[in-house]
Amino acid sequence: MKMNILSLVLCTALSVHIASADVVDDMLKTYQAAGAQNFSADSGDRLWHQSHSDPGQAGKTRSCTTCHGENLRTKGKHVRTGKVIEPMAPSVNKERLTDPKFIEKWFRRNCKWVLDRECTPQEKGDLLTYLRKQ
Amino acid sequence: MTTLSRILFAVGAATMILAGVPTMADEDDASSGVMPATDKQYTDECGACHFAYPAGLLPARSWEKLLSNLSDHFGENAELGADVAQSLNAYLTKNAADKVRNRLSQGIARSIGRATPLRITETAFFKREHREVPQRLVKDNPKVQSFSRCPVCHTRAAHGSFSENEIDIPGYGRWD
């Protein structure tokens, strides 16, 4: 009886711990099925920090860091509303990279904002590969 | 006067005085408060980027119009899945200014008339309420910047309360 409870507790603890790794790995598999391959954290890093011209305001630029900030381990701020954005780094914010629907929703919106188009499966895979290490 | 008379007189006087004093909290809440945003999906989705504006601040048709064009939400992309958008629309329209039995909400709805405003800050009601607030305290104040950032000054906005005695403008102080 005691051993059964113990193994149940251990299994639950373990499954919770590896949940986040599963989420990203599952998403990467989906991107691979769409033709993406050899995901690179360096490519993700470059993409994250790349500046693009702001279509609405001449002379201004947009990047992921515009709202998320230069340091992923600290809070960011919505560039227009001033709303605080919790740190992007999973090492600091345990809720990051745990909900695929949430991730895809923000990919859709934010890639459109920065790049003026959706991110490709390759780009999303590179970005996740970079972000999961932060 | 006997002791009993004195007691009765005191009780009578106290009752008359208390009955005459308006119940400040109730009166205040009724005219300066709306039901706050309590729907978790709404606060999660819409509160992610800005203050989760209480549904009772705009009429149902305004919420419908906003939710039907989220890909261009005041110049930003706020797209949502169809099922989520539908669910949010149901919540907002059900609790809209022209639908709820709240004095402030009904006042807002009446002042809007037949228009379909998208910005709470551009309704006649809002402009009237804020007509005494100078630019330097809001737009030119780096700690505030915009009238759309309600909770920055209205300290209990998250509770649906916009009472004057709860205002604290950063860099300036209380309003009352």
Interface residues (C-beta under 8 A of the other chain):
Chain A: G56 H78 R80 T81 G82 K83 K101 K105 R108 R109 K112 W113
Chain B: A48 C49 H50 F51 G75 E76 N77 A78 E79 L80 G81 Q145 S148 R149 V152
